[in-house]
Amino acid sequence: MKGLPNYIILLCLFVLLIIITGFFLIKFTSVDLVLNEIIILAFVFTVISSLVLFIFLRGQKREPDSQTIHTMVSVILKFILELSIALTWFFIAKKTAPASVILFFILYLAFTLFNIFVILNTLKSKSL
């Protein structure tokens, strides 16, 4: 699967799966979560992942020196944006309940693994 549109479609399906899973988790268990929190965090992480994928895949079409810079910029930008989201989520929005903290880190892990999957799949087909 190559190209930004294909990865964006896969990302949207991934987000849909997360939201549906969150809905059923809230409905059938006694977890203290609100579906709005799941949707907001999933949307924010989707925007960040889309931006990271755009920068990374744009860099893969360039010469090798530029590819390295684009990869580094996308990873650093992901880190900075997700750090700012964490600070906003925990300190400004005061989402410090255990369920909200666990939700944040589970979604962070899920979207980070998705980005790693895309980056490794793209780099796997490239020769060094």
CNS distance restraints for C-alpha pairs under 8 A (distance, minus, plus):
assign (resid   1 and name CA) (resid   6 and name CA) 6.55 0.50 0.50
assign (resid   1 and name CA) (resid   7 and name CA) 7.45 0.50 0.50
assign (resid   2 and name CA) (resid   6 and name CA) 6.43 0.50 0.50
assign (resid   2 and name CA) (resid   7 and name CA) 7.28 0.50 0.50
assign (resid   2 and name CA) (resid 122 and name CA) 7.55 0.50 0.50
assign (resid   3 and name CA) (resid   7 and name CA) 6.56 0.50 0.50
assign (resid   3 and name CA) (resid  57 and name CA) 7.34 0.50 0.50
assign (resid   4 and name CA) (resid   8 and name CA) 6.04 0.50 0.50
assign (resid   4 and name CA) (resid  53 and name CA) 7.09 0.50 0.50
assign (resid   4 and name CA) (resid  54 and name CA) 6.65 0.50 0.50
assign (resid   4 and name CA) (resid  57 and name CA) 6.81 0.50 0.50
assign (resid   5 and name CA) (resid   9 and name CA) 6.19 0.50 0.50
assign (resid   6 and name CA) (resid  10 and name CA) 6.26 0.50 0.50
assign (resid   7 and name CA) (resid  11 and name CA) 5.98 0.50 0.50
assign (resid   7 and name CA) (resid 118 and name CA) 7.66 0.50 0.50
assign (resid   8 and name CA) (resid  12 and name CA) 6.14 0.50 0.50
assign (resid   8 and name CA) (resid  50 and name CA) 6.73 0.50 0.50
assign (resid   9 and name CA) (resid  13 and name CA) 6.27 0.50 0.50
assign (resid  10 and name CA) (resid  14 and name CA) 6.13 0.50 0.50
assign (resid  11 and name CA) (resid  15 and name CA) 6.20 0.50 0.50
assign (resid  11 and name CA) (resid  46 and name CA) 7.26 0.50 0.50
assign (resid  11 and name CA) (resid 114 and name CA) 7.98 0.50 0.50
assign (resid  12 and name CA) (resid  16 and name CA) 6.14 0.50 0.50
assign (resid  12 and name CA) (resid  46 and name CA) 7.81 0.50 0.50
assign (resid  13 and name CA) (resid  17 and name CA) 6.17 0.50 0.50
assign (resid  14 and name CA) (resid  18 and name CA) 6.29 0.50 0.50
assign (resid  15 and name CA) (resid  19 and name CA) 6.19 0.50 0.50
assign (resid  15 and name CA) (resid  42 and name CA) 6.43 0.50 0.50
assign (resid  15 and name CA) (resid  43 and name CA) 7.88 0.50 0.50
assign (resid  15 and name CA) (resid  46 and name CA) 7.35 0.50 0.50
assign (resid  16 and name CA) (resid  20 and name CA) 6.12 0.50 0.50
assign (resid  17 and name CA) (resid  21 and name CA) 6.00 0.50 0.50
assign (resid  18 and name CA) (resid  22 and name CA) 6.05 0.50 0.50
assign (resid  18 and name CA) (resid  42 and name CA) 7.70 0.50 0.50
assign (resid  19 and name CA) (resid  23 and name CA) 6.12 0.50 0.50
assign (resid  19 and name CA) (resid  35 and name CA) 7.91 0.50 0.50
assign (resid  19 and name CA) (resid  38 and name CA) 6.69 0.50 0.50
assign (resid  19 and name CA) (resid  39 and name CA) 6.48 0.50 0.50
assign (resid  19 and name CA) (resid  42 and name CA) 7.66 0.50 0.50
assign (resid  20 and name CA) (resid  24 and name CA) 6.34 0.50 0.50
assign (resid  21 and name CA) (resid  25 and name CA) 6.00 0.50 0.50
assign (resid  22 and name CA) (resid  26 and name CA) 6.11 0.50 0.50
assign (resid  22 and name CA) (resid  35 and name CA) 6.90 0.50 0.50
assign (resid  22 and name CA) (resid  38 and name CA) 6.84 0.50 0.50
assign (resid  23 and name CA) (resid  27 and name CA) 6.08 0.50 0.50
assign (resid  23 and name CA) (resid  35 and name CA) 6.41 0.50 0.50
assign (resid  24 and name CA) (resid  28 and name CA) 5.87 0.50 0.50
assign (resid  25 and name CA) (resid  29 and name CA) 5.71 0.50 0.50
assign (resid  25 and name CA) (resid  31 and name CA) 7.31 0.50 0.50
assign (resid  26 and name CA) (resid  30 and name CA) 6.78 0.50 0.50
assign (resid  26 and name CA) (resid  31 and name CA) 5.92 0.50 0.50
assign (resid  26 and name CA) (resid  32 and name CA) 7.63 0.50 0.50
assign (resid  26 and name CA) (resid  33 and name CA) 6.49 0.50 0.50
assign (resid  26 and name CA) (resid  34 and name CA) 7.42 0.50 0.50
assign (resid  26 and name CA) (resid  35 and name CA) 7.47 0.50 0.50
assign (resid  31 and name CA) (resid  99 and name CA) 7.26 0.50 0.50
assign (resid  32 and name CA) (resid  99 and name CA) 6.16 0.50 0.50
assign (resid  33 and name CA) (resid  37 and name CA) 7.30 0.50 0.50
assign (resid  33 and name CA) (resid  38 and name CA) 7.99 0.50 0.50
assign (resid  33 and name CA) (resid  99 and name CA) 6.32 0.50 0.50
assign (resid  33 and name CA) (resid 100 and name CA) 6.94 0.50 0.50
assign (resid  34 and name CA) (resid  38 and name CA) 6.93 0.50 0.50
assign (resid  35 and name CA) (resid  39 and name CA) 6.23 0.50 0.50
assign (resid  36 and name CA) (resid  40 and name CA) 5.99 0.50 0.50
assign (resid  37 and name CA) (resid  41 and name CA) 6.10 0.50 0.50
assign (resid  37 and name CA) (resid 100 and name CA) 7.91 0.50 0.50
assign (resid  38 and name CA) (resid  42 and name CA) 5.89 0.50 0.50
assign (resid  38 and name CA) (resid 103 and name CA) 7.53 0.50 0.50
assign (resid  39 and name CA) (resid  43 and name CA) 5.98 0.50 0.50
assign (resid  40 and name CA) (resid  44 and name CA) 6.22 0.50 0.50
assign (resid  41 and name CA) (resid  45 and name CA) 6.06 0.50 0.50
assign (resid  41 and name CA) (resid 104 and name CA) 7.23 0.50 0.50
assign (resid  41 and name CA) (resid 107 and name CA) 7.54 0.50 0.50
assign (resid  42 and name CA) (resid  46 and name CA) 5.96 0.50 0.50
assign (resid  42 and name CA) (resid 107 and name CA) 7.07 0.50 0.50
assign (resid  43 and name CA) (resid  47 and name CA) 6.25 0.50 0.50
assign (resid  44 and name CA) (resid  48 and name CA) 6.33 0.50 0.50
assign (resid  45 and name CA) (resid  49 and name CA) 5.99 0.50 0.50
assign (resid  45 and name CA) (resid  82 and name CA) 7.81 0.50 0.50
assign (resid  45 and name CA) (resid 107 and name CA) 7.75 0.50 0.50
assign (resid  45 and name CA) (resid 108 and name CA) 7.46 0.50 0.50
assign (resid  45 and name CA) (resid 111 and name CA) 6.79 0.50 0.50
assign (resid  46 and name CA) (resid  50 and name CA) 5.97 0.50 0.50
assign (resid  46 and name CA) (resid 111 and name CA) 7.74 0.50 0.50
assign (resid  47 and name CA) (resid  51 and name CA) 6.21 0.50 0.50
assign (resid  48 and name CA) (resid  52 and name CA) 6.18 0.50 0.50
assign (resid  48 and name CA) (resid  78 and name CA) 6.56 0.50 0.50
assign (resid  48 and name CA) (resid  81 and name CA) 7.13 0.50 0.50
assign (resid  48 and name CA) (resid  82 and name CA) 7.73 0.50 0.50
assign (resid  49 and name CA) (resid  53 and name CA) 6.03 0.50 0.50
assign (resid  49 and name CA) (resid  78 and name CA) 7.45 0.50 0.50
assign (resid  49 and name CA) (resid 111 and name CA) 7.07 0.50 0.50
assign (resid  49 and name CA) (resid 115 and name CA) 6.78 0.50 0.50
assign (resid  50 and name CA) (resid  54 and name CA) 6.05 0.50 0.50
assign (resid  51 and name CA) (resid  55 and name CA) 6.28 0.50 0.50
assign (resid  51 and name CA) (resid  74 and name CA) 7.93 0.50 0.50
assign (resid  52 and name CA) (resid  56 and name CA) 6.05 0.50 0.50
assign (resid  52 and name CA) (resid  74 and name CA) 4.94 0.50 0.50
assign (resid  52 and name CA) (resid  75 and name CA) 7.09 0.50 0.50
assign (resid  52 and name CA) (resid  77 and name CA) 7.29 0.50 0.50
assign (resid  52 and name CA) (resid  78 and name CA) 6.35 0.50 0.50
assign (resid  52 and name CA) (resid 115 and name CA) 7.99 0.50 0.50
assign (resid  53 and name CA) (resid  57 and name CA) 5.82 0.50 0.50
assign (resid  53 and name CA) (resid  74 and name CA) 7.53 0.50 0.50
assign (resid  53 and name CA) (resid 115 and name CA) 7.40 0.50 0.50
assign (resid  54 and name CA) (resid  58 and name CA) 5.88 0.50 0.50
assign (resid  55 and name CA) (resid  59 and name CA) 6.23 0.50 0.50
assign (resid  55 and name CA) (resid  70 and name CA) 6.23 0.50 0.50
assign (resid  55 and name CA) (resid  71 and name CA) 7.55 0.50 0.50
assign (resid  55 and name CA) (resid  73 and name CA) 7.74 0.50 0.50
assign (resid  55 and name CA) (resid  74 and name CA) 5.80 0.50 0.50
assign (resid  56 and name CA) (resid  60 and name CA) 6.49 0.50 0.50
assign (resid  56 and name CA) (resid  67 and name CA) 7.79 0.50 0.50
assign (resid  56 and name CA) (resid  70 and name CA) 5.61 0.50 0.50
assign (resid  56 and name CA) (resid  71 and name CA) 5.26 0.50 0.50
assign (resid  56 and name CA) (resid  74 and name CA) 5.83 0.50 0.50
assign (resid  56 and name CA) (resid 119 and name CA) 7.81 0.50 0.50
assign (resid  57 and name CA) (resid  61 and name CA) 6.98 0.50 0.50
assign (resid  58 and name CA) (resid  62 and name CA) 7.39 0.50 0.50
assign (resid  58 and name CA) (resid  70 and name CA) 7.70 0.50 0.50
assign (resid  59 and name CA) (resid  66 and name CA) 6.25 0.50 0.50
assign (resid  59 and name CA) (resid  67 and name CA) 4.66 0.50 0.50
assign (resid  59 and name CA) (resid  68 and name CA) 7.77 0.50 0.50
assign (resid  59 and name CA) (resid  69 and name CA) 7.78 0.50 0.50
assign (resid  59 and name CA) (resid  70 and name CA) 4.99 0.50 0.50
assign (resid  59 and name CA) (resid  71 and name CA) 6.99 0.50 0.50
assign (resid  60 and name CA) (resid  64 and name CA) 7.99 0.50 0.50
assign (resid  60 and name CA) (resid  67 and name CA) 5.30 0.50 0.50
assign (resid  60 and name CA) (resid  70 and name CA) 7.89 0.50 0.50
assign (resid  61 and name CA) (resid  67 and name CA) 7.60 0.50 0.50
assign (resid  62 and name CA) (resid  66 and name CA) 5.97 0.50 0.50
assign (resid  62 and name CA) (resid  67 and name CA) 6.07 0.50 0.50
assign (resid  63 and name CA) (resid  67 and name CA) 6.25 0.50 0.50
assign (resid  64 and name CA) (resid  68 and name CA) 6.55 0.50 0.50
assign (resid  65 and name CA) (resid  69 and name CA) 6.67 0.50 0.50
assign (resid  66 and name CA) (resid  70 and name CA) 6.08 0.50 0.50
assign (resid  67 and name CA) (resid  71 and name CA) 6.12 0.50 0.50
assign (resid  68 and name CA) (resid  72 and name CA) 6.20 0.50 0.50
assign (resid  69 and name CA) (resid  73 and name CA) 6.02 0.50 0.50
assign (resid  70 and name CA) (resid  74 and name CA) 6.05 0.50 0.50
assign (resid  71 and name CA) (resid  75 and name CA) 6.31 0.50 0.50
assign (resid  72 and name CA) (resid  76 and name CA) 6.05 0.50 0.50
assign (resid  73 and name CA) (resid  77 and name CA) 5.83 0.50 0.50
assign (resid  74 and name CA) (resid  78 and name CA) 6.07 0.50 0.50
assign (resid  75 and name CA) (resid  79 and name CA) 6.28 0.50 0.50
assign (resid  76 and name CA) (resid  80 and name CA) 6.21 0.50 0.50
assign (resid  77 and name CA) (resid  81 and name CA) 5.99 0.50 0.50
assign (resid  78 and name CA) (resid  82 and name CA) 5.99 0.50 0.50
assign (resid  79 and name CA) (resid  83 and name CA) 5.99 0.50 0.50
assign (resid  80 and name CA) (resid  84 and name CA) 6.22 0.50 0.50
assign (resid  81 and name CA) (resid  85 and name CA) 6.20 0.50 0.50
assign (resid  82 and name CA) (resid  86 and name CA) 6.09 0.50 0.50
assign (resid  83 and name CA) (resid  87 and name CA) 6.24 0.50 0.50
assign (resid  84 and name CA) (resid  88 and name CA) 6.07 0.50 0.50
assign (resid  85 and name CA) (resid  89 and name CA) 5.87 0.50 0.50
assign (resid  86 and name CA) (resid  90 and name CA) 5.97 0.50 0.50
assign (resid  86 and name CA) (resid 104 and name CA) 7.96 0.50 0.50
assign (resid  87 and name CA) (resid  91 and name CA) 5.57 0.50 0.50
assign (resid  87 and name CA) (resid  92 and name CA) 7.14 0.50 0.50
assign (resid  88 and name CA) (resid  92 and name CA) 4.93 0.50 0.50
assign (resid  88 and name CA) (resid  93 and name CA) 6.19 0.50 0.50
assign (resid  89 and name CA) (resid  93 and name CA) 5.11 0.50 0.50
assign (resid  89 and name CA) (resid  94 and name CA) 6.56 0.50 0.50
assign (resid  89 and name CA) (resid  95 and name CA) 5.94 0.50 0.50
assign (resid  90 and name CA) (resid  94 and name CA) 5.02 0.50 0.50
assign (resid  90 and name CA) (resid  95 and name CA) 5.02 0.50 0.50
assign (resid  90 and name CA) (resid  96 and name CA) 5.83 0.50 0.50
assign (resid  90 and name CA) (resid 101 and name CA) 7.97 0.50 0.50
assign (resid  91 and name CA) (resid  95 and name CA) 7.43 0.50 0.50
assign (resid  95 and name CA) (resid 100 and name CA) 5.94 0.50 0.50
assign (resid  95 and name CA) (resid 101 and name CA) 7.13 0.50 0.50
assign (resid  96 and name CA) (resid 100 and name CA) 6.29 0.50 0.50
assign (resid  96 and name CA) (resid 101 and name CA) 6.04 0.50 0.50
assign (resid  97 and name CA) (resid 101 and name CA) 6.29 0.50 0.50
assign (resid  98 and name CA) (resid 102 and name CA) 6.10 0.50 0.50
assign (resid  99 and name CA) (resid 103 and name CA) 6.00 0.50 0.50
assign (resid 100 and name CA) (resid 104 and name CA) 6.13 0.50 0.50
assign (resid 101 and name CA) (resid 105 and name CA) 6.40 0.50 0.50
assign (resid 102 and name CA) (resid 106 and name CA) 6.02 0.50 0.50
assign (resid 103 and name CA) (resid 107 and name CA) 6.12 0.50 0.50
assign (resid 104 and name CA) (resid 108 and name CA) 6.02 0.50 0.50
assign (resid 105 and name CA) (resid 109 and name CA) 6.01 0.50 0.50
assign (resid 106 and name CA) (resid 110 and name CA) 6.10 0.50 0.50
assign (resid 107 and name CA) (resid 111 and name CA) 6.09 0.50 0.50
assign (resid 108 and name CA) (resid 112 and name CA) 5.99 0.50 0.50
assign (resid 109 and name CA) (resid 113 and name CA) 6.05 0.50 0.50
assign (resid 110 and name CA) (resid 114 and name CA) 6.25 0.50 0.50
assign (resid 111 and name CA) (resid 115 and name CA) 6.21 0.50 0.50
assign (resid 112 and name CA) (resid 116 and name CA) 6.16 0.50 0.50
assign (resid 113 and name CA) (resid 117 and name CA) 6.00 0.50 0.50
assign (resid 114 and name CA) (resid 118 and name CA) 6.35 0.50 0.50
assign (resid 115 and name CA) (resid 119 and name CA) 6.10 0.50 0.50
assign (resid 116 and name CA) (resid 120 and name CA) 5.94 0.50 0.50
assign (resid 117 and name CA) (resid 121 and name CA) 6.03 0.50 0.50
assign (resid 118 and name CA) (resid 122 and name CA) 6.11 0.50 0.50
assign (resid 119 and name CA) (resid 123 and name CA) 6.09 0.50 0.50
assign (resid 120 and name CA) (resid 124 and name CA) 5.75 0.50 0.50
assign (resid 121 and name CA) (resid 125 and name CA) 6.84 0.50 0.50
assign (resid 122 and name CA) (resid 126 and name CA) 6.99 0.50 0.50
assign (resid 123 and name CA) (resid 127 and name CA) 7.97 0.50 0.50
